[in-house]
């Protein structure tokens, strides 16, 4: 599968884009990482966003959120 802007897929790129560009979501992700670490922080963020989509229609899932958090750090 070809990479999409440095990510594995369009969905992962889109979720990363929105988490890193939405100030409230970015701060929430950072607070979860500081409180729980990267692994558990990603799970907590994915649970908080469960069922939601980015404005472009990409679903927030654990893999996409984990990769977005890796981009933050």
Predicted model as a PDB file, atoms N, CA, C, CB and O in Angstrom, pLDDT in the B-factor column:
MODEL        1                                                                  
ATOM      1  N   UNK A   1       0.849  -1.178   0.000  1.00 56.00           N  
ATOM      2  CA  UNK A   1       0.000   0.000   0.000  1.00 56.00           C  
ATOM      3  C   UNK A   1       0.896   1.243   0.000  1.00 56.00           C  
ATOM      4  CB  UNK A   1      -0.967  -0.003   1.230  1.00 56.00           C  
ATOM      5  O   UNK A   1       1.800   1.345   0.830  1.00 56.00           O  
ATOM      6  N   UNK A   2       0.665   2.173  -0.902  1.00 68.00           N  
ATOM      7  CA  UNK A   2       1.496   3.375  -0.941  1.00 68.00           C  
ATOM      8  C   UNK A   2       1.192   4.314   0.227  1.00 68.00           C  
ATOM      9  CB  UNK A   2       1.293   4.109  -2.263  1.00 68.00           C  
ATOM     10  O   UNK A   2       0.068   4.370   0.725  1.00 68.00           O  
ATOM     11  N   UNK A   3       2.204   5.035   0.641  1.00 79.00           N  
ATOM     12  CA  UNK A   3       2.057   5.991   1.741  1.00 79.00           C  
ATOM     13  C   UNK A   3       1.263   7.205   1.283  1.00 79.00           C  
ATOM     14  CB  UNK A   3       3.437   6.426   2.274  1.00 79.00           C  
ATOM     15  O   UNK A   3       1.249   7.533   0.096  1.00 79.00           O  
ATOM     16  N   UNK A   4       0.616   7.858   2.207  1.00 86.00           N  
ATOM     17  CA  UNK A   4      -0.159   9.055   1.908  1.00 86.00           C  
ATOM     18  C   UNK A   4       0.385  10.189   2.763  1.00 86.00           C  
ATOM     19  CB  UNK A   4      -1.686   8.831   2.168  1.00 86.00           C  
ATOM     20  O   UNK A   4       0.126  10.244   3.966  1.00 86.00           O  
ATOM     21  N   UNK A   5       1.122  11.077   2.158  1.00 84.00           N  
ATOM     22  CA  UNK A   5       1.739  12.207   2.857  1.00 84.00           C  
ATOM     23  C   UNK A   5       2.532  11.764   4.086  1.00 84.00           C  
ATOM     24  CB  UNK A   5       0.671  13.206   3.271  1.00 84.00           C  
ATOM     25  O   UNK A   5       2.488  12.417   5.128  1.00 84.00           O  
ATOM     26  N   UNK A   6       3.244  10.670   3.958  1.00 83.00           N  
ATOM     27  CA  UNK A   6       4.065  10.167   5.047  1.00 83.00           C  
ATOM     28  C   UNK A   6       3.341   9.266   6.029  1.00 83.00           C  
ATOM     29  CB  UNK A   6       4.640  11.297   5.779  1.00 83.00           C  
ATOM     30  O   UNK A   6       3.949   8.802   6.993  1.00 83.00           O  
ATOM     31  N   UNK A   7       2.077   9.010   5.814  1.00 86.00           N  
ATOM     32  CA  UNK A   7       1.285   8.138   6.674  1.00 86.00           C  
ATOM     33  C   UNK A   7       0.868   6.905   5.880  1.00 86.00           C  
ATOM     34  CB  UNK A   7       0.040   8.884   7.234  1.00 86.00           C  
ATOM     35  O   UNK A   7       0.946   6.887   4.652  1.00 86.00           O  
ATOM     36  N   UNK A   8       0.424   5.871   6.602  1.00 87.00           N  
ATOM     37  CA  UNK A   8       0.046   4.623   5.931  1.00 87.00           C  
ATOM     38  C   UNK A   8      -1.176   4.763   5.045  1.00 87.00           C  
ATOM     39  CB  UNK A   8      -0.206   3.556   6.948  1.00 87.00           C  
ATOM     40  O   UNK A   8      -1.286   4.080   4.027  1.00 87.00           O  
ATOM     41  N   UNK A   9      -2.101   5.645   5.423  1.00 89.00           N  
ATOM     42  CA  UNK A   9      -3.347   5.774   4.664  1.00 89.00           C  
ATOM     43  C   UNK A   9      -3.891   7.193   4.766  1.00 89.00           C  
ATOM     44  CB  UNK A   9      -4.394   4.766   5.167  1.00 89.00           C  
ATOM     45  O   UNK A   9      -3.426   8.007   5.564  1.00 89.00           O  
ATOM     46  N   UNK A  10      -4.890   7.462   3.933  1.00 92.00           N  
ATOM     47  CA  UNK A  10      -5.553   8.765   3.962  1.00 92.00           C  
ATOM     48  C   UNK A  10      -6.209   8.979   5.322  1.00 92.00           C  
ATOM     49  CB  UNK A  10      -6.604   8.874   2.827  1.00 92.00           C  
ATOM     50  O   UNK A  10      -6.147  10.083   5.864  1.00 92.00           O  
ATOM     51  N   UNK A  11      -6.841   7.938   5.888  1.00 90.00           N  
ATOM     52  CA  UNK A  11      -7.513   8.067   7.176  1.00 90.00           C  
ATOM     53  C   UNK A  11      -6.526   8.465   8.274  1.00 90.00           C  
ATOM     54  CB  UNK A  11      -8.213   6.754   7.544  1.00 90.00           C  
ATOM     55  O   UNK A  11      -6.810   9.366   9.063  1.00 90.00           O  
ATOM     56  N   UNK A  12      -5.374   7.803   8.331  1.00 90.00           N  
ATOM     57  CA  UNK A  12      -4.388   8.126   9.361  1.00 90.00           C  
ATOM     58  C   UNK A  12      -3.844   9.532   9.178  1.00 90.00           C  
ATOM     59  CB  UNK A  12      -3.244   7.118   9.339  1.00 90.00           C  
ATOM     60  O   UNK A  12      -3.630  10.246  10.158  1.00 90.00           O  
ATOM     61  N   UNK A  13      -3.620   9.932   7.954  1.00 92.00           N  
ATOM     62  CA  UNK A  13      -3.136  11.287   7.692  1.00 92.00           C  
ATOM     63  C   UNK A  13      -4.184  12.318   8.105  1.00 92.00           C  
ATOM     64  CB  UNK A  13      -2.778  11.456   6.201  1.00 92.00           C  
ATOM     65  O   UNK A  13      -3.853  13.334   8.716  1.00 92.00           O  
ATOM     66  N   UNK A  14      -5.440  12.055   7.772  1.00 93.00           N  
ATOM     67  CA  UNK A  14      -6.502  13.004   8.060  1.00 93.00           C  
ATOM     68  C   UNK A  14      -6.724  13.169   9.552  1.00 93.00           C  
ATOM     69  CB  UNK A  14      -7.782  12.569   7.395  1.00 93.00           C  
ATOM     70  O   UNK A  14      -6.899  14.290  10.029  1.00 93.00           O  
ATOM     71  N   UNK A  15      -6.721  12.080  10.290  1.00 93.00           N  
ATOM     72  CA  UNK A  15      -6.888  12.148  11.750  1.00 93.00           C  
ATOM     73  C   UNK A  15      -5.712  12.899  12.372  1.00 93.00           C  
ATOM     74  CB  UNK A  15      -7.003  10.720  12.362  1.00 93.00           C  
ATOM     75  O   UNK A  15      -5.906  13.740  13.250  1.00 93.00           O  
ATOM     76  N   UNK A  16      -4.517  12.602  11.927  1.00 92.00           N  
ATOM     77  CA  UNK A  16      -3.335  13.298  12.431  1.00 92.00           C  
ATOM     78  C   UNK A  16      -3.425  14.798  12.150  1.00 92.00           C  
ATOM     79  CB  UNK A  16      -2.060  12.715  11.802  1.00 92.00           C  
ATOM     80  O   UNK A  16      -3.106  15.621  13.007  1.00 92.00           O  
ATOM     81  N   UNK A  17      -3.855  15.134  10.957  1.00 92.00           N  
ATOM     82  CA  UNK A  17      -4.004  16.535  10.565  1.00 92.00           C  
ATOM     83  C   UNK A  17      -4.969  17.259  11.503  1.00 92.00           C  
ATOM     84  CB  UNK A  17      -4.497  16.638   9.109  1.00 92.00           C  
ATOM     85  O   UNK A  17      -4.667  18.359  11.966  1.00 92.00           O  
ATOM     86  N   UNK A  18      -6.122  16.659  11.787  1.00 93.00           N  
ATOM     87  CA  UNK A  18      -7.118  17.319  12.626  1.00 93.00           C  
ATOM     88  C   UNK A  18      -6.711  17.394  14.079  1.00 93.00           C  
ATOM     89  CB  UNK A  18      -8.426  16.610  12.516  1.00 93.00           C  
ATOM     90  O   UNK A  18      -6.955  18.409  14.732  1.00 93.00           O  
ATOM     91  N   UNK A  19      -6.093  16.342  14.609  1.00 92.00           N  
ATOM     92  CA  UNK A  19      -5.659  16.392  16.011  1.00 92.00           C  
ATOM     93  C   UNK A  19      -4.565  17.435  16.189  1.00 92.00           C  
ATOM     94  CB  UNK A  19      -5.158  15.008  16.480  1.00 92.00           C  
ATOM     95  O   UNK A  19      -4.563  18.176  17.172  1.00 92.00           O  
ATOM     96  N   UNK A  20      -3.648  17.494  15.252  1.00 90.00           N  
ATOM     97  CA  UNK A  20      -2.541  18.439  15.378  1.00 90.00           C  
ATOM     98  C   UNK A  20      -2.933  19.879  15.056  1.00 90.00           C  
ATOM     99  CB  UNK A  20      -1.418  18.019  14.478  1.00 90.00           C  
ATOM    100  O   UNK A  20      -2.220  20.802  15.449  1.00 90.00           O  
ATOM    101  N   UNK A  21      -4.036  20.094  14.358  1.00 92.00           N  
ATOM    102  CA  UNK A  21      -4.434  21.453  13.989  1.00 92.00           C  
ATOM    103  C   UNK A  21      -5.612  22.002  14.792  1.00 92.00           C  
ATOM    104  CB  UNK A  21      -4.776  21.488  12.541  1.00 92.00           C  
ATOM    105  O   UNK A  21      -5.882  23.202  14.736  1.00 92.00           O  
ATOM    106  N   UNK A  22      -6.310  21.159  15.527  1.00 93.00           N  
ATOM    107  CA  UNK A  22      -7.408  21.614  16.384  1.00 93.00           C  
ATOM    108  C   UNK A  22      -6.818  21.866  17.768  1.00 93.00           C  
ATOM    109  CB  UNK A  22      -8.591  20.555  16.439  1.00 93.00           C  
ATOM    110  O   UNK A  22      -6.422  20.927  18.459  1.00 93.00           O  
ATOM    111  N   UNK A  23      -6.760  23.129  18.169  1.00 94.00           N  
ATOM    112  CA  UNK A  23      -6.061  23.489  19.406  1.00 94.00           C  
ATOM    113  C   UNK A  23      -6.610  22.771  20.632  1.00 94.00           C  
ATOM    114  CB  UNK A  23      -6.143  24.977  19.621  1.00 94.00           C  
ATOM    115  O   UNK A  23      -5.830  22.293  21.456  1.00 94.00           O  
ATOM    116  N   UNK A  24      -7.931  22.683  20.778  1.00 94.00           N  
ATOM    117  CA  UNK A  24      -8.514  22.012  21.943  1.00 94.00           C  
ATOM    118  C   UNK A  24      -8.220  20.518  21.930  1.00 94.00           C  
ATOM    119  CB  UNK A  24     -10.023  22.243  21.989  1.00 94.00           C  
ATOM    120  O   UNK A  24      -7.897  19.938  22.967  1.00 94.00           O  
ATOM    121  N   UNK A  25      -8.328  19.902  20.778  1.00 93.00           N  
ATOM    122  CA  UNK A  25      -8.051  18.475  20.659  1.00 93.00           C  
ATOM    123  C   UNK A  25      -6.569  18.192  20.895  1.00 93.00           C  
ATOM    124  CB  UNK A  25      -8.479  17.957  19.277  1.00 93.00           C  
ATOM    125  O   UNK A  25      -6.216  17.194  21.524  1.00 93.00           O  
ATOM    126  N   UNK A  26      -5.716  19.061  20.397  1.00 93.00           N  
ATOM    127  CA  UNK A  26      -4.273  18.927  20.590  1.00 93.00           C  
ATOM    128  C   UNK A  26      -3.915  19.012  22.077  1.00 93.00           C  
ATOM    129  CB  UNK A  26      -3.520  20.015  19.796  1.00 93.00           C  
ATOM    130  O   UNK A  26      -3.147  18.194  22.583  1.00 93.00           O  
ATOM    131  N   UNK A  27      -4.469  19.993  22.762  1.00 95.00           N  
ATOM    132  CA  UNK A  27      -4.192  20.146  24.201  1.00 95.00           C  
ATOM    133  C   UNK A  27      -4.728  18.963  24.999  1.00 95.00           C  
ATOM    134  CB  UNK A  27      -4.807  21.451  24.731  1.00 95.00           C  
ATOM    135  O   UNK A  27      -4.095  18.507  25.951  1.00 95.00           O  
ATOM    136  N   UNK A  28      -5.895  18.474  24.605  1.00 95.00           N  
ATOM    137  CA  UNK A  28      -6.472  17.309  25.265  1.00 95.00           C  
ATOM    138  C   UNK A  28      -5.561  16.093  25.064  1.00 95.00           C  
ATOM    139  CB  UNK A  28      -7.897  17.023  24.720  1.00 95.00           C  
ATOM    140  O   UNK A  28      -5.309  15.344  26.008  1.00 95.00           O  
ATOM    141  N   UNK A  29      -5.074  15.897  23.852  1.00 93.00           N  
ATOM    142  CA  UNK A  29      -4.158  14.783  23.564  1.00 93.00           C  
ATOM    143  C   UNK A  29      -2.878  14.915  24.378  1.00 93.00           C  
ATOM    144  CB  UNK A  29      -3.824  14.729  22.058  1.00 93.00           C  
ATOM    145  O   UNK A  29      -2.399  13.931  24.942  1.00 93.00           O  
ATOM    146  N   UNK A  30      -2.321  16.114  24.445  1.00 93.00           N  
ATOM    147  CA  UNK A  30      -1.101  16.327  25.229  1.00 93.00           C  
ATOM    148  C   UNK A  30      -1.327  16.043  26.710  1.00 93.00           C  
ATOM    149  CB  UNK A  30      -0.600  17.758  25.048  1.00 93.00           C  
ATOM    150  O   UNK A  30      -0.478  15.435  27.362  1.00 93.00           O  
ATOM    151  N   UNK A  31      -2.455  16.475  27.238  1.00 94.00           N  
ATOM    152  CA  UNK A  31      -2.729  16.231  28.656  1.00 94.00           C  
ATOM    153  C   UNK A  31      -2.865  14.729  28.932  1.00 94.00           C  
ATOM    154  CB  UNK A  31      -4.013  16.973  29.091  1.00 94.00           C  
ATOM    155  O   UNK A  31      -2.411  14.249  29.971  1.00 94.00           O  
ATOM    156  N   UNK A  32      -3.480  13.992  28.017  1.00 93.00           N  
ATOM    157  CA  UNK A  32      -3.604  12.551  28.191  1.00 93.00           C  
ATOM    158  C   UNK A  32      -2.245  11.863  28.121  1.00 93.00           C  
ATOM    159  CB  UNK A  32      -4.537  11.972  27.139  1.00 93.00           C  
ATOM    160  O   UNK A  32      -1.980  10.929  28.878  1.00 93.00           O  
ATOM    161  N   UNK A  33      -1.393  12.317  27.220  1.00 91.00           N  
ATOM    162  CA  UNK A  33      -0.053  11.729  27.106  1.00 91.00           C  
ATOM    163  C   UNK A  33       0.757  12.014  28.357  1.00 91.00           C  
ATOM    164  CB  UNK A  33       0.681  12.273  25.864  1.00 91.00           C  
ATOM    165  O   UNK A  33       1.467  11.134  28.845  1.00 91.00           O  
ATOM    166  N   UNK A  34       0.664  13.228  28.885  1.00 93.00           N  
ATOM    167  CA  UNK A  34       1.396  13.573  30.110  1.00 93.00           C  
ATOM    168  C   UNK A  34       0.890  12.773  31.301  1.00 93.00           C  
ATOM    169  CB  UNK A  34       1.276  15.069  30.400  1.00 93.00           C  
ATOM    170  O   UNK A  34       1.672  12.352  32.153  1.00 93.00           O  
ATOM    171  N   UNK A  35      -0.415  12.567  31.356  1.00 95.00           N  
ATOM    172  CA  UNK A  35      -1.014  11.882  32.491  1.00 95.00           C  
ATOM    173  C   UNK A  35      -0.822  10.368  32.433  1.00 95.00           C  
ATOM    174  CB  UNK A  35      -2.482  12.203  32.563  1.00 95.00           C  
ATOM    175  O   UNK A  35      -0.535   9.741  33.453  1.00 95.00           O  
ATOM    176  N   UNK A  36      -0.978   9.774  31.239  1.00 94.00           N  
ATOM    177  CA  UNK A  36      -0.987   8.313  31.120  1.00 94.00           C  
ATOM    178  C   UNK A  36       0.159   7.723  30.306  1.00 94.00           C  
ATOM    179  CB  UNK A  36      -2.266   7.886  30.515  1.00 94.00           C  
ATOM    180  O   UNK A  36       0.358   6.509  30.333  1.00 94.00           O  
ATOM    181  N   UNK A  37       0.908   8.535  29.591  1.00 91.00           N  
ATOM    182  CA  UNK A  37       1.919   8.010  28.675  1.00 91.00           C  
ATOM    183  C   UNK A  37       1.321   7.841  27.285  1.00 91.00           C  
ATOM    184  CB  UNK A  37       2.480   6.665  29.188  1.00 91.00           C  
ATOM    185  O   UNK A  37       0.118   8.013  27.093  1.00 91.00           O  
ATOM    186  N   UNK A  38       2.154   7.511  26.336  1.00 88.00           N  
ATOM    187  CA  UNK A  38       1.716   7.458  24.939  1.00 88.00           C  
ATOM    188  C   UNK A  38       0.703   6.343  24.694  1.00 88.00           C  
ATOM    189  CB  UNK A  38       2.915   7.268  24.024  1.00 88.00           C  
ATOM    190  O   UNK A  38      -0.341   6.580  24.086  1.00 88.00           O  
ATOM    191  N   UNK A  39       0.997   5.137  25.158  1.00 90.00           N  
ATOM    192  CA  UNK A  39       0.119   4.000  24.871  1.00 90.00           C  
ATOM    193  C   UNK A  39      -1.274   4.157  25.434  1.00 90.00           C  
ATOM    194  CB  UNK A  39       0.721   2.748  25.407  1.00 90.00           C  
ATOM    195  O   UNK A  39      -2.256   4.066  24.697  1.00 90.00           O  
ATOM    196  N   UNK A  40      -1.375   4.391  26.725  1.00 93.00           N  
ATOM    197  CA  UNK A  40      -2.674   4.525  27.381  1.00 93.00           C  
ATOM    198  C   UNK A  40      -3.342   5.847  26.968  1.00 93.00           C  
ATOM    199  CB  UNK A  40      -2.513   4.454  28.926  1.00 93.00           C  
ATOM    200  O   UNK A  40      -4.563   5.906  26.821  1.00 93.00           O  
ATOM    201  N   UNK A  41      -2.547   6.897  26.783  1.00 92.00           N  
ATOM    202  CA  UNK A  41      -3.096   8.182  26.335  1.00 92.00           C  
ATOM    203  C   UNK A  41      -3.798   8.061  24.992  1.00 92.00           C  
ATOM    204  CB  UNK A  41      -1.992   9.224  26.244  1.00 92.00           C  
ATOM    205  O   UNK A  41      -4.854   8.658  24.784  1.00 92.00           O  
ATOM    206  N   UNK A  42      -3.216   7.290  24.081  1.00 91.00           N  
ATOM    207  CA  UNK A  42      -3.833   7.068  22.769  1.00 91.00           C  
ATOM    208  C   UNK A  42      -5.148   6.319  22.913  1.00 91.00           C  
ATOM    209  CB  UNK A  42      -2.881   6.290  21.846  1.00 91.00           C  
ATOM    210  O   UNK A  42      -6.124   6.633  22.232  1.00 91.00           O  
ATOM    211  N   UNK A  43      -5.176   5.330  23.797  1.00 93.00           N  
ATOM    212  CA  UNK A  43      -6.404   4.567  24.022  1.00 93.00           C  
ATOM    213  C   UNK A  43      -7.490   5.469  24.593  1.00 93.00           C  
ATOM    214  CB  UNK A  43      -6.142   3.379  24.970  1.00 93.00           C  
ATOM    215  O   UNK A  43      -8.637   5.431  24.147  1.00 93.00           O  
ATOM    216  N   UNK A  44      -7.122   6.285  25.588  1.00 94.00           N  
ATOM    217  CA  UNK A  44      -8.099   7.195  26.211  1.00 94.00           C  
ATOM    218  C   UNK A  44      -8.656   8.195  25.192  1.00 94.00           C  
ATOM    219  CB  UNK A  44      -7.451   7.953  27.390  1.00 94.00           C  
ATOM    220  O   UNK A  44      -9.856   8.470  25.183  1.00 94.00           O  
ATOM    221  N   UNK A  45      -7.780   8.740  24.331  1.00 93.00           N  
ATOM    222  CA  UNK A  45      -8.228   9.689  23.316  1.00 93.00           C  
ATOM    223  C   UNK A  45      -9.125   9.002  22.299  1.00 93.00           C  
ATOM    224  CB  UNK A  45      -7.030  10.335  22.615  1.00 93.00           C  
ATOM    225  O   UNK A  45     -10.149   9.558  21.904  1.00 93.00           O  
ATOM    226  N   UNK A  46      -8.755   7.806  21.873  1.00 93.00           N  
ATOM    227  CA  UNK A  46      -9.577   7.062  20.913  1.00 93.00           C  
ATOM    228  C   UNK A  46     -10.950   6.756  21.517  1.00 93.00           C  
ATOM    229  CB  UNK A  46      -8.869   5.747  20.491  1.00 93.00           C  
ATOM    230  O   UNK A  46     -11.961   6.826  20.818  1.00 93.00           O  
ATOM    231  N   UNK A  47     -10.992   6.420  22.802  1.00 94.00           N  
ATOM    232  CA  UNK A  47     -12.268   6.158  23.469  1.00 94.00           C  
ATOM    233  C   UNK A  47     -13.114   7.424  23.548  1.00 94.00           C  
ATOM    234  CB  UNK A  47     -12.031   5.596  24.876  1.00 94.00           C  
ATOM    235  O   UNK A  47     -14.328   7.377  23.356  1.00 94.00           O  
ATOM    236  N   UNK A  48     -12.472   8.552  23.831  1.00 94.00           N  
ATOM    237  CA  UNK A  48     -13.202   9.817  23.926  1.00 94.00           C  
ATOM    238  C   UNK A  48     -13.780  10.230  22.573  1.00 94.00           C  
ATOM    239  CB  UNK A  48     -12.285  10.919  24.462  1.00 94.00           C  
ATOM    240  O   UNK A  48     -14.828  10.874  22.511  1.00 94.00           O  
ATOM    241  N   UNK A  49     -13.102   9.864  21.505  1.00 93.00           N  
ATOM    242  CA  UNK A  49     -13.530  10.254  20.159  1.00 93.00           C  
ATOM    243  C   UNK A  49     -14.291   9.143  19.436  1.00 93.00           C  
ATOM    244  CB  UNK A  49     -12.327  10.661  19.335  1.00 93.00           C  
ATOM    245  O   UNK A  49     -14.601   9.274  18.252  1.00 93.00           O  
ATOM    246  N   UNK A  50     -14.588   8.065  20.133  1.00 89.00           N  
ATOM    247  CA  UNK A  50     -15.224   6.910  19.517  1.00 89.00           C  
ATOM    248  C   UNK A  50     -16.501   7.295  18.785  1.00 89.00           C  
ATOM    249  CB  UNK A  50     -15.525   5.858  20.566  1.00 89.00           C  
ATOM    250  O   UNK A  50     -17.378   7.955  19.342  1.00 89.00           O  
ATOM    251  N   UNK A  51     -16.591   6.877  17.543  1.00 86.00           N  
ATOM    252  CA  UNK A  51     -17.770   7.154  16.741  1.00 86.00           C  
ATOM    253  C   UNK A  51     -17.746   8.498  16.043  1.00 86.00           C  
ATOM    254  CB  UNK A  51     -18.968   7.075  17.590  1.00 86.00           C  
ATOM    255  O   UNK A  51     -18.579   8.753  15.173  1.00 86.00           O  
ATOM    256  N   UNK A  52     -16.812   9.363  16.403  1.00 92.00           N  
ATOM    257  CA  UNK A  52     -16.732  10.670  15.752  1.00 92.00           C  
ATOM    258  C   UNK A  52     -15.899  10.582  14.491  1.00 92.00           C  
ATOM    259  CB  UNK A  52     -16.143  11.716  16.702  1.00 92.00           C  
ATOM    260  O   UNK A  52     -15.116   9.650  14.306  1.00 92.00           O  
ATOM    261  N   UNK A  53     -16.080  11.564  13.630  1.00 93.00           N  
ATOM    262  CA  UNK A  53     -15.306  11.654  12.395  1.00 93.00           C  
ATOM    263  C   UNK A  53     -14.702  13.047  12.290  1.00 93.00           C  
ATOM    264  CB  UNK A  53     -16.189  11.338  11.154  1.00 93.00           C  
ATOM    265  O   UNK A  53     -15.187  13.999  12.900  1.00 93.00           O  
ATOM    266  N   UNK A  54     -13.640  13.145  11.508  1.00 92.00           N  
ATOM    267  CA  UNK A  54     -13.083  14.459  11.206  1.00 92.00           C  
ATOM    268  C   UNK A  54     -14.058  15.174  10.279  1.00 92.00           C  
ATOM    269  CB  UNK A  54     -11.655  14.347  10.556  1.00 92.00           C  
ATOM    270  O   UNK A  54     -14.942  14.527   9.716  1.00 92.00           O  
ATOM    271  N   UNK A  55     -13.929  16.472  10.104  1.00 91.00           N  
ATOM    272  CA  UNK A  55     -14.812  17.171   9.182  1.00 91.00           C  
ATOM    273  C   UNK A  55     -14.745  16.626   7.742  1.00 91.00           C  
ATOM    274  CB  UNK A  55     -14.471  18.639   9.185  1.00 91.00           C  
ATOM    275  O   UNK A  55     -15.677  16.818   6.962  1.00 91.00           O  
ATOM    276  N   UNK A  56     -13.648  15.953   7.399  1.00 91.00           N  
ATOM    277  CA  UNK A  56     -13.515  15.356   6.071  1.00 91.00           C  
ATOM    278  C   UNK A  56     -14.058  13.934   6.003  1.00 91.00           C  
ATOM    279  CB  UNK A  56     -12.069  15.359   5.655  1.00 91.00           C  
ATOM    280  O   UNK A  56     -14.033  13.317   4.937  1.00 91.00           O  
ATOM    281  N   UNK A  57     -14.549  13.402   7.124  1.00 92.00           N  
ATOM    282  CA  UNK A  57     -15.183  12.097   7.137  1.00 92.00           C  
ATOM    283  C   UNK A  57     -14.301  10.937   7.558  1.00 92.00           C  
ATOM    284  CB  UNK A  57     -15.709  11.820   5.816  1.00 92.00           C  
ATOM    285  O   UNK A  57     -14.734   9.788   7.471  1.00 92.00           O  
ATOM    286  N   UNK A  58     -13.086  11.188   8.009  1.00 92.00           N  
ATOM    287  CA  UNK A  58     -12.209  10.102   8.476  1.00 92.00           C  
ATOM    288  C   UNK A  58     -12.590   9.731   9.906  1.00 92.00           C  
ATOM    289  CB  UNK A  58     -10.702  10.521   8.399  1.00 92.00           C  
ATOM    290  O   UNK A  58     -12.791  10.608  10.746  1.00 92.00           O  
ATOM    291  N   UNK A  59     -12.688   8.449  10.179  1.00 92.00           N  
ATOM    292  CA  UNK A  59     -13.026   7.988  11.524  1.00 92.00           C  
ATOM    293  C   UNK A  59     -11.803   8.021  12.430  1.00 92.00           C  
ATOM    294  CB  UNK A  59     -13.610   6.571  11.477  1.00 92.00           C  
ATOM    295  O   UNK A  59     -10.693   7.682  12.020  1.00 92.00           O  
ATOM    296  N   UNK A  60     -12.035   8.438  13.670  1.00 92.00           N  
ATOM    297  CA  UNK A  60     -10.993   8.365  14.688  1.00 92.00           C  
ATOM    298  C   UNK A  60     -10.972   6.920  15.181  1.00 92.00           C  
ATOM    299  CB  UNK A  60     -11.248   9.391  15.875  1.00 92.00           C  
ATOM    300  O   UNK A  60     -11.940   6.463  15.790  1.00 92.00           O  
ATOM    301  N   UNK A  61      -9.892   6.204  14.929  1.00 92.00           N  
ATOM    302  CA  UNK A  61      -9.748   4.858  15.468  1.00 92.00           C  
ATOM    303  C   UNK A  61      -8.417   4.789  16.204  1.00 92.00           C  
ATOM    304  CB  UNK A  61      -9.830   3.775  14.337  1.00 92.00           C  
ATOM    305  O   UNK A  61      -7.605   5.708  16.105  1.00 92.00           O  
ATOM    306  N   UNK A  62      -8.188   3.710  16.938  1.00 92.00           N  
ATOM    307  CA  UNK A  62      -7.009   3.622  17.788  1.00 92.00           C  
ATOM    308  C   UNK A  62      -5.712   3.767  16.998  1.00 92.00           C  
ATOM    309  CB  UNK A  62      -7.009   2.309  18.530  1.00 92.00           C  
ATOM    310  O   UNK A  62      -4.804   4.479  17.427  1.00 92.00           O  
ATOM    311  N   UNK A  63      -5.617   3.104  15.860  1.00 90.00           N  
ATOM    312  CA  UNK A  63      -4.395   3.176  15.063  1.00 90.00           C  
ATOM    313  C   UNK A  63      -4.130   4.601  14.589  1.00 90.00           C  
ATOM    314  CB  UNK A  63      -4.485   2.231  13.863  1.00 90.00           C  
ATOM    315  O   UNK A  63      -3.003   5.088  14.673  1.00 90.00           O  
ATOM    316  N   UNK A  64      -5.160   5.260  14.097  1.00 91.00           N  
ATOM    317  CA  UNK A  64      -4.999   6.632  13.605  1.00 91.00           C  
ATOM    318  C   UNK A  64      -4.628   7.588  14.728  1.00 91.00           C  
ATOM    319  CB  UNK A  64      -6.280   7.105  12.925  1.00 91.00           C  
ATOM    320  O   UNK A  64      -3.772   8.456  14.556  1.00 91.00           O  
ATOM    321  N   UNK A  65      -5.271   7.428  15.872  1.00 92.00           N  
ATOM    322  CA  UNK A  65      -4.984   8.298  17.018  1.00 92.00           C  
ATOM    323  C   UNK A  65      -3.574   8.042  17.539  1.00 92.00           C  
ATOM    324  CB  UNK A  65      -6.019   8.075  18.144  1.00 92.00           C  
ATOM    325  O   UNK A  65      -2.856   8.986  17.872  1.00 92.00           O  
ATOM    326  N   UNK A  66      -3.174   6.784  17.612  1.00 91.00           N  
ATOM    327  CA  UNK A  66      -1.822   6.446  18.085  1.00 91.00           C  
ATOM    328  C   UNK A  66      -0.763   7.081  17.172  1.00 91.00           C  
ATOM    329  CB  UNK A  66      -1.631   4.900  18.138  1.00 91.00           C  
ATOM    330  O   UNK A  66       0.232   7.621  17.656  1.00 91.00           O  
ATOM    331  N   UNK A  67      -0.978   7.015  15.869  1.00 88.00           N  
ATOM    332  CA  UNK A  67      -0.020   7.627  14.942  1.00 88.00           C  
ATOM    333  C   UNK A  67      -0.037   9.141  15.047  1.00 88.00           C  
ATOM    334  CB  UNK A  67      -0.322   7.205  13.506  1.00 88.00           C  
ATOM    335  O   UNK A  67       1.011   9.772  14.910  1.00 88.00           O  
ATOM    336  N   UNK A  68      -1.185   9.739  15.286  1.00 88.00           N  
ATOM    337  CA  UNK A  68      -1.261  11.186  15.443  1.00 88.00           C  
ATOM    338  C   UNK A  68      -0.513  11.631  16.699  1.00 88.00           C  
ATOM    339  CB  UNK A  68      -2.726  11.643  15.503  1.00 88.00           C  
ATOM    340  O   UNK A  68       0.183  12.647  16.684  1.00 88.00           O  
ATOM    341  N   UNK A  69      -0.657  10.872  17.781  1.00 87.00           N  
ATOM    342  CA  UNK A  69       0.055  11.203  19.005  1.00 87.00           C  
ATOM    343  C   UNK A  69       1.564  11.064  18.806  1.00 87.00           C  
ATOM    344  CB  UNK A  69      -0.418  10.307  20.159  1.00 87.00           C  
ATOM    345  O   UNK A  69       2.337  11.851  19.351  1.00 87.00           O  
ATOM    346  N   UNK A  70       1.978  10.082  18.041  1.00 84.00           N  
ATOM    347  CA  UNK A  70       3.404   9.928  17.735  1.00 84.00           C  
ATOM    348  C   UNK A  70       3.920  11.151  16.989  1.00 84.00           C  
ATOM    349  CB  UNK A  70       3.650   8.652  16.903  1.00 84.00           C  
ATOM    350  O   UNK A  70       5.071  11.545  17.174  1.00 84.00           O  
ATOM    351  N   UNK A  71       3.079  11.760  16.144  1.00 76.00           N  
ATOM    352  CA  UNK A  71       3.462  12.981  15.434  1.00 76.00           C  
ATOM    353  C   UNK A  71       3.616  14.162  16.376  1.00 76.00           C  
ATOM    354  CB  UNK A  71       2.437  13.310  14.367  1.00 76.00           C  
ATOM    355  O   UNK A  71       4.444  15.042  16.144  1.00 76.00           O  
ATOM    356  N   UNK A  72       2.818  14.184  17.442  1.00 74.00           N  
ATOM    357  CA  UNK A  72       2.873  15.276  18.416  1.00 74.00           C  
ATOM    358  C   UNK A  72       4.221  15.285  19.125  1.00 74.00           C  
ATOM    359  CB  UNK A  72       1.729  15.148  19.444  1.00 74.00           C  
ATOM    360  O   UNK A  72       4.820  16.339  19.337  1.00 74.00           O  
ATOM    361  N   UNK A  73       4.686  14.097  19.485  1.00 73.00           N  
ATOM    362  CA  UNK A  73       5.914  13.988  20.273  1.00 73.00           C  
ATOM    363  C   UNK A  73       7.059  14.100  19.369  1.00 73.00           C  
ATOM    364  CB  UNK A  73       5.985  12.693  21.055  1.00 73.00           C  
ATOM    365  O   UNK A  73       8.205  14.035  19.815  1.00 73.00           O  
TER     366      UNK A  73                                                      
ENDMDL                                                                          
END                                                                             
